[in-house]
Amino acid sequence: MDIEEYTKALKAHDWFYDFCDAYSSPRWSNGHKRHIQLERIAMDLDPDHKIWNQYAPDMYQKRER
């Protein structure tokens, strides 16, 4: 995946999958899997999370500690 694909994936990601009523639902499981994938991709393509933070809601922002 390159930066352009990563950016498109962040834009399309269902950031609110975790608010789904049932953890067994396809929405939750697909959203959770994709979120983990995006976090792994960010480690290589976006380690400072600048792109991530452009698209992630406040509760998912990555901040330095």
MARGULUM-985110 format. One record per residue: residue in three letters; x, y, z of N, C-alpha, C in turn. Coordinates in pm, 1 decimal. Layout:
// MARGULUM-985110
+-----+----------+----------+----------+----------+----------+----------+----------+----------+----------+
| res |   n.east |  n.north |     n.up |  ca.east | ca.north |    ca.up |   c.east |  c.north |     c.up |
+-----+----------+----------+----------+----------+----------+----------+----------+----------+----------+
| ALA |        X |        Y |        Z |        X |        Y |        Z |        X |        Y |        Z |
...
+-----+----------+----------+----------+----------+----------+----------+----------+----------+----------+
// end
This chain:
// MARGULUM-985110
+-----+----------+----------+----------+----------+----------+----------+----------+----------+----------+
| res |   n.east |  n.north |     n.up |  ca.east | ca.north |    ca.up |   c.east |  c.north |     c.up |
+-----+----------+----------+----------+----------+----------+----------+----------+----------+----------+
| MET |     85.5 |   -117.7 |      0.0 |      0.0 |      0.0 |      0.0 |     89.5 |    123.3 |      0.0 |
| ASP |     50.3 |    222.4 |    -79.6 |    125.1 |    347.7 |    -81.1 |     46.2 |    455.3 |     -5.9 |
| ILE |    102.4 |    574.0 |      0.4 |     40.8 |    683.6 |     76.5 |    -99.0 |    716.4 |     23.2 |
| GLU |   -114.4 |    717.2 |   -107.9 |   -244.7 |    749.8 |   -166.8 |   -351.1 |    647.3 |   -127.0 |
| GLU |   -316.6 |    520.0 |   -133.4 |   -410.5 |    414.8 |    -93.2 |   -439.6 |    422.3 |     56.9 |
| TYR |   -338.0 |    448.8 |    134.4 |   -353.4 |    463.8 |    279.3 |   -449.4 |    578.6 |    311.2 |
| THR |   -432.2 |    690.8 |    244.7 |   -519.5 |    805.7 |    265.5 |   -663.4 |    772.5 |    228.4 |
| LYS |   -683.2 |    706.5 |    116.5 |   -818.1 |    666.2 |     75.0 |   -880.2 |    570.7 |    177.0 |
| ALA |   -799.4 |    479.2 |    230.3 |   -849.2 |    383.1 |    328.9 |   -890.2 |    453.9 |    457.7 |
| LEU |   -813.5 |    554.8 |    498.3 |   -849.3 |    631.5 |    618.3 |   -979.3 |    708.2 |    596.2 |
| LYS |   -994.5 |    766.2 |    478.4 |  -1117.1 |    840.1 |    446.7 |  -1239.2 |    748.7 |    449.1 |
| ALA |  -1222.9 |    626.4 |    401.2 |  -1334.7 |    533.4 |    388.2 |  -1360.8 |    451.3 |    514.2 |
| HIS |  -1269.7 |    454.9 |    608.0 |  -1281.1 |    369.9 |    727.6 |  -1404.4 |    405.0 |    811.2 |
| ASP |  -1470.8 |    303.3 |    862.2 |  -1585.5 |    321.2 |    952.2 |  -1530.7 |    341.9 |   1093.2 |
| TRP |  -1499.3 |    465.3 |   1125.1 |  -1436.8 |    497.2 |   1253.0 |  -1526.7 |    465.5 |   1371.6 |
| PHE |  -1655.2 |    455.6 |   1348.2 |  -1749.0 |    435.5 |   1458.9 |  -1802.5 |    293.2 |   1466.9 |
| TYR |  -1728.9 |    199.2 |   1408.4 |  -1768.2 |     57.9 |   1414.4 |  -1782.1 |     10.7 |   1559.1 |
| ASP |  -1703.9 |     66.8 |   1647.9 |  -1700.8 |     21.7 |   1787.6 |  -1830.0 |     54.7 |   1863.5 |
| PHE |  -1911.6 |    140.3 |   1806.5 |  -2038.1 |    176.1 |   1869.0 |  -2151.7 |     83.8 |   1824.1 |
| CYS |  -2117.1 |    -14.8 |   1744.4 |  -2215.5 |   -112.7 |   1698.9 |  -2266.2 |   -191.9 |   1820.7 |
| ASP |  -2391.2 |   -228.6 |   1819.4 |  -2452.0 |   -296.0 |   1934.6 |  -2397.6 |   -435.6 |   1962.4 |
| ALA |  -2352.7 |   -503.8 |   1860.4 |  -2311.3 |   -643.0 |   1880.4 |  -2170.7 |   -665.9 |   1826.1 |
| TYR |  -2083.8 |   -716.8 |   1912.3 |  -1947.6 |   -746.6 |   1869.6 |  -1943.4 |   -859.9 |   1768.6 |
| SER |  -2048.7 |   -937.0 |   1760.0 |  -2052.4 |  -1047.5 |   1664.6 |  -2101.6 |  -1003.0 |   1526.7 |
| SER |  -2138.0 |   -876.1 |   1512.8 |  -2189.9 |   -828.9 |   1384.5 |  -2077.2 |   -811.9 |   1283.4 |
| PRO |  -2109.4 |   -826.4 |   1154.5 |  -2007.7 |   -805.2 |   1050.5 |  -1951.5 |   -663.0 |   1053.5 |
| ARG |  -2034.5 |   -565.1 |   1085.6 |  -1985.4 |   -427.3 |   1090.4 |  -1874.2 |   -414.5 |   1192.6 |
| TRP |  -1894.5 |   -470.6 |   1312.2 |  -1793.0 |   -458.4 |   1415.8 |  -1666.7 |   -536.2 |   1378.1 |
| SER |  -1683.6 |   -661.4 |   1336.9 |  -1565.2 |   -743.3 |   1307.6 |  -1485.7 |   -688.1 |   1189.6 |
| ASN |  -1554.6 |   -642.7 |   1085.1 |  -1484.2 |   -584.1 |    970.7 |  -1416.0 |   -453.1 |   1008.9 |
| GLY |  -1485.4 |   -369.7 |   1084.2 |  -1427.0 |   -243.0 |   1127.1 |  -1305.8 |   -262.1 |   1216.4 |
| HIS |  -1315.8 |   -358.2 |   1307.1 |  -1205.3 |   -386.1 |   1398.7 |  -1082.6 |   -437.0 |   1322.5 |
| LYS |  -1104.7 |   -530.7 |   1232.8 |   -993.0 |   -584.8 |   1152.8 |   -926.8 |   -474.3 |   1070.5 |
| ARG |  -1009.2 |   -389.8 |   1008.4 |   -955.1 |   -283.3 |    924.8 |   -879.3 |   -180.9 |   1009.5 |
| HIS |   -929.7 |   -151.1 |   1126.6 |   -862.5 |    -56.1 |   1214.9 |   -722.6 |   -107.6 |   1252.1 |
| ILE |   -713.2 |   -233.6 |   1284.8 |   -583.0 |   -293.7 |   1317.6 |   -490.5 |   -289.0 |   1197.6 |
| GLN |   -543.1 |   -320.3 |   1079.0 |   -461.6 |   -313.8 |    957.1 |   -409.1 |   -172.3 |    934.8 |
| LEU |   -496.2 |    -75.2 |    949.5 |   -455.1 |     63.5 |    928.7 |   -350.0 |    107.0 |   1030.1 |
| GLU |   -362.2 |     62.4 |   1153.4 |   -260.1 |     95.7 |   1253.6 |   -125.2 |     34.9 |   1216.3 |
| ARG |   -125.7 |    -85.4 |   1164.9 |      0.4 |   -149.5 |   1122.8 |     61.1 |    -78.3 |   1003.0 |
| ILE |    -22.6 |    -41.4 |    907.7 |     25.6 |     30.9 |    789.8 |     82.0 |    166.4 |    831.7 |
| ALA |     17.1 |    232.2 |    926.5 |     63.2 |    362.9 |    974.4 |    203.9 |    353.8 |   1031.9 |
| MET |    236.4 |    244.2 |   1094.1 |    371.0 |    230.2 |   1153.2 |    478.6 |    245.6 |   1046.1 |
| ASP |    450.2 |    202.9 |    923.5 |    548.1 |    213.8 |    814.8 |    533.8 |    343.8 |    734.9 |
| LEU |    411.0 |    377.1 |    698.0 |    389.4 |    489.9 |    607.2 |    368.1 |    623.6 |    676.6 |
| ASP |    322.5 |    620.1 |    799.9 |    280.4 |    741.9 |    867.8 |    316.4 |    735.7 |   1016.9 |
| PRO |    443.8 |    712.2 |   1047.8 |    482.0 |    689.7 |   1187.8 |    452.7 |    807.2 |   1281.0 |
| ASP |    447.2 |    928.3 |   1228.0 |    414.6 |   1043.3 |   1312.6 |    263.8 |   1071.0 |   1315.3 |
| HIS |    186.9 |    990.8 |   1243.0 |     39.6 |    995.1 |   1238.6 |    -17.9 |   1128.3 |   1189.4 |
| LYS |     56.8 |   1199.8 |   1107.7 |      4.9 |   1326.0 |   1054.8 |   -113.8 |   1302.6 |    961.9 |
| ILE |   -103.3 |   1204.5 |    874.4 |   -213.4 |   1174.3 |    782.7 |   -328.8 |   1112.6 |    861.5 |
| TRP |   -297.0 |   1018.7 |    947.9 |   -398.1 |    954.0 |   1032.1 |   -484.1 |   1058.9 |   1102.3 |
| ASN |   -420.3 |   1155.4 |   1164.5 |   -490.9 |   1255.9 |   1243.5 |   -574.7 |   1351.8 |   1159.1 |
| GLN |   -548.0 |   1358.0 |   1029.0 |   -630.6 |   1440.4 |    941.2 |   -769.7 |   1378.9 |    923.5 |
| TYR |   -780.0 |   1247.4 |    935.8 |   -905.0 |   1177.8 |    906.2 |   -969.6 |   1111.4 |   1027.7 |
| ALA |   -893.9 |   1086.8 |   1130.5 |   -947.9 |   1019.3 |   1248.8 |  -1026.7 |   1117.1 |   1335.9 |
| PRO |  -1140.1 |   1073.0 |   1387.6 |  -1212.9 |   1156.1 |   1484.9 |  -1125.9 |   1177.8 |   1609.5 |
| ASP |  -1161.2 |   1277.4 |   1688.6 |  -1081.6 |   1313.1 |   1806.4 |  -1048.6 |   1193.4 |   1895.0 |
| MET |  -1144.2 |   1106.2 |   1916.0 |  -1121.3 |    993.7 |   2006.7 |  -1018.7 |    892.9 |   1953.6 |
| TYR |   -986.9 |    899.8 |   1825.3 |   -889.4 |    807.9 |   1765.9 |   -760.4 |    877.7 |   1724.2 |
| GLN |   -745.5 |   1004.7 |   1759.3 |   -624.5 |   1077.8 |   1726.6 |   -504.7 |   1015.2 |   1798.0 |
| LYS |   -392.9 |   1018.2 |   1731.1 |   -268.3 |    966.6 |   1788.7 |   -184.9 |   1087.1 |   1831.0 |
| ARG |   -161.7 |   1094.7 |   1957.3 |    -85.0 |   1207.6 |   2011.3 |     42.3 |   1155.7 |   2078.2 |
| GLU |    141.9 |   1242.3 |   2077.9 |    266.7 |   1205.1 |   2146.5 |    243.2 |   1208.5 |   2295.8 |
| ARG |    308.3 |   1119.3 |   2363.0 |    293.5 |   1112.0 |   2509.4 |    411.4 |   1170.7 |   2577.9 |
+-----+----------+----------+----------+----------+----------+----------+----------+----------+----------+
// end
